[in-house]
């Protein structure tokens, strides 16, 4: 007769109870290990800094994680049951062979029945395995997508908060390639976190469960004068741990190399994008050869680093495959062969030993085989953590104090320096009320645009107090307008929501700024920064002023690409449509002077001079005198 290795009729209920118990233990151990890793390892601390709000913000995250762990426990149980089924199958084959040799018909019938029963059980186990595979993939992807949405939102929001995306440039060193960190590294961290953590739990369960199987099947092994009880368990752990530790030592350089690979690849991609965006200027300068050399040099960095990665992977892969995997299949036969030939172990028991030993060593090999993947994961995690740290530092940089005023601009003791600390403007005090205007002039590099950056709370080397209307009631226009992605309607109304502007109002405004030829292209999507000339883009900026209707507007050489006739028309239109708007212009041309009541002349070294351009400038000058300055005075 063939004795079943386990009670198959009672196994479903027993496995269900075991699975629930093991799930509770697994969940507790998982949390304990996670806490230890988060507190005691550098990458664990980085992980928690990046992802803590995701795990502390919603019970749904933990519910899905708990179900994934239960599903992992269930799959591990199925794998173990498979080895008992395989043992029964091989025992039936062994008994059948013995019955054929002895011509025992009853024994042969029993072996045949045991074989078919075991085969039917394998069909059920295969079905369970297929269901597990599909559900496991679904659960992992659902969790990873949910996580990726959250982490992407966090990085984008954190990067955009308080102008960190701009003020990062003032850090030393600034954060590199934030676009890649948001797009690529977020996917890497979320996907690999799920796959590697679930894989680690699954393999740990297999180690524990198959250690129990090996314990049952192992016998003593005598080496010289030493007797090793339960030798298979001892051999499996000593062999796997030794191979794994050496693999970690061999693969350690891959962490740094993968980090550099991401950096060099991002730099190369940035150079390509920059060349694409500046193609016309490069072509005018006949700079193609210089750009070609730059691209080749940056690509050479990638290739040189890739060769270092290849050699490191060869060393790691050669060790894992040559020593780990190949040797694993031979050791259990060598250790268990004496007991099999002594009749102490059946063929099914021998093959179950081989399967159990392979599962233990295979489960442990997961950790060394995943080391290469883990290095990529660590590099991505480091880059995201670094980006969040840089964003925080960027927000902590000093900025000018800003208060609110309903319809005026008031500057009190405003000081501006360059990044080296050299003064550009010192103790600037000025008040502009509704309808006032001032043009800021001075030689290149004296701080005209830097003054506007300071008032916009962008420049880190600024002091004093500025008061102006809050929100879009104060509008800053850079010399090179920004045209966002999308159709022309979205580009023109920026930064207003599209729904706030009717098509009729938009068309009338475009005609007013001499862009009537664009009124029929509002729904057309294009790279408008490339389609429109710089002069057309600057007229789009004036269209935005008319649509937003700010109380204070700053114009940074916003007519530099316009001829004098269009420049005069734009300023005249601005005054006609927004007569009470405070206008502050930065410019070099003398033609814009007639559109302003006063002039702020920056002379360098922190000195400045505020003078009237017309009688209408009297309120501005009186405000300057009240602050302690006279016509022609210089701030030192």
Residue, then its C-alpha position, 0 to 999 in steps of 0.5 A: x500500500x502507498x501511504x499518503x504523506x498528509x491527510x488530503x481530505x482534511x488539508x483544505x480546512x487545515x491549510x485555511x486555519x494555518x494560513x490565517x494564523x501564519x498571516x497574523x504572525x507574518x503581518x506582525x513580523x513584517x511591521x517589526x522588520x519595517x520599523x527596524x529597517x526604517x530606524x537603523x538603515x540609511x536607505x530605510x530612513x530615506x524611504x520613511x522620509x519620502x513615503x511616511x505620509x502615504x502609510x499614515x494617511x489612509x487605512x485603505x493602504x494598510x487594508x490592501x497591504x494586509x490582503x497582499x500579505x495574506x495572499x502571499x502566505x496562501x501562495x507559499x502554502x500552496x508551494x509547500x503542499x505541492x512538494x507533498x503531492x510530488x512525494x506521493x506521486x514519486x512514492x506511487x511510482x516506486x511502489x508500482x515499480x516494486x509491484x511490477x518486479x514482484x508481480x503483486x497485482x494488488x500492490x500494483x492496483x494500489x500504486x496506480x490508484x495512489x498515482x491517479x489520486x496524486x495527479x488529480x490533486x496536482x490539477x487542483x494545485x495548478x488551478x490554485x497557482x494560476x489563480x494566485x499568479x493572476x491575482x498577485x499581479x493585479x494586487x501588486x499593480x493596483x498597490x503600485x499605481x495607487x502609490x505612484x499617484x500619491x508620490x507623484x502628487x507629493x513630489x510635484x506639489x512639493x517642487x512647486x510649493x513656494x517657488x522651490x522649482x525656481x529657487x532650487x537654482x540658488x542652492x550649491x549644488x542645485x538639484x539635478x534633473x528634477x523632471x527625471x526624478x519625478x517621472x522615472x524615479x517615482x515609478x522605480x521606487x513604487x514598483x520595485x518597493x512592491x515587487x521586492x517587499x512582497x517577494x521578500x515576504x514570500x521567500x522568507x515564508x518559503x524558507x521557514x516552511x521548507x525548513x520544517x520540511x527539511x527538518x522532517x526529512x533530514x538525518x544525521x551526517x557524520x563528518x570525521x568525528x563530528x555528527x551533525x543532526x538534521x544535516x540538510x537544514x544545517x547545510x542549506x543555511x550555511x551554504x545559502x548564507x555564505x553565498x548570499x553574503x559574498x554576493x552582497x560584497x561583490x555587488x556593493x559597487x553597483x549602488x554608486x554605479x547605478x546612481x551615476x548611470x541615472x545622473x549621466x543619462x539625465x544630463x545627456x537627455x537634458x542636452x538633447x532637449x536643450x539643443x532641440x529647444x534652441x535649434x535656431x539660435x545654434x544654427x545661426x551661430x553655426x554651433x552644430x560642431x560644438x553641440x555635436x562634441x558636447x553630445x558625444x562627450x556626455x554620451x561617452x560618460x554614459x558608456x564608460x559608466x555602463x562598462x563599469x556596471x557590466x563588469x560589476x554585473x558579470x562578477x555578481x552574476x557569475x558568482x550567483x549562477x556558477x556557485x549558487x544555482x549550479x551547486x544547489x542541485x547537487x548538494x541534497x543528493x550527496x547528503x541524502x544518498x547514503x540514507x536512500x541506499x540504506x533504505x531509510x528514505x523513499x524515492x519520494x522522500x529523496x525527491x521531496x528533500x531535493x525540492x525542499x532544499x532547492x526552495x530554501x536555497x532558491x528563496x535565499x538566492x532571491x536576496x542576492x539575485x535581487x541585489x542588482x535590482x536593489x541597487x537601482x532602487x536605492x539610487x532612485x530612492x536617494x534621488x527622490x529623497x535628495x530632491x525633497x531635501x533640496x526643495x525644503x532648503x530652497x523654501x528656507x532661503x531668505x526672501x523679501x518681506x511682503x505685505x498687502x496694499x489694495x491698489x498701490x506699490x510701497x517699497x520700504x528700505x529695500x536692499x538687493x545684492x548679487x549672489x556674492x553679496x555685493x550690493x546692487x540696490x540699497x535702502x530703496x523707498x518708494x510709493x506708487x499709487x493708483x495710476x502711477x508709473x515708473x521706468x527702471x533704468x541703468x547699465x547692464x548688470x546693475x540689478x534692474x531685473x534682479x529688483x523685479x525678482x526680489x519683489x516677486x519673492x524669488x531672489x534670495x539676496x533681498x531685504x526690506x518690505x514690499x507691499x502690493x495687491x495680493x494674488x493676480x492683482x499684481x502681475x509680473x511679465x518677464x522679457x521672454x513670455x512663457x507659453x504653456x502646453x496646450x491650445x492657443x486659448x490656454x496659452x493666451x489666458x495663462x495664468x487665468x483658468x480658461x473658463x474665466x475668459x469668454x471666446x468673444x473677450x479673448x478675440x477682442x483682446x487679441x485684435x487689440x494687441x495686433x494679433x487678430x490673425x490668431x483669432x481663428x486658431x484658438x483651438x489649435x494645439x502647437x508648440x506656440x513658443x516655436x510658432x510665434x515670433x518673440x514680438x508676437x509672444x510679447x504682444x501675448x503678454x500684453x493681452x494677458x495684462x488686459x485679461x487679468x486686469x491687475x492693479x500693479x504690473x511689472x514689465x521686464x523689457x516686455x517690448x524689447x522685440x517690438x518696433x517703436x510703433x507697436x511699443x507705443x501702441x501697447x503702452x497706450x492701450x495699457x493706459x487706456x484699458x487700465x488707467x488706474x493700474x500701477x506700471x513698473x517697467x524695466x527697459x533700455x530704450x528712451x522711447x518708453x520714458x514718455x509712458x511713465x511719470x518717473x524714472x528710477x536710475x540704478x547707478x551701481x554699488x547700491x546707489x539709485x536716483x529717483x527723478x520726475x519725467x512729468x508733473x504727474x510724477x509729483x506724488x511719487x517724488x513727495x513719497x520719496x521725500x517723506x522717506x528722507x530723499x530729495x530729487x537726485x539723491x542716491x541711496x548708499 
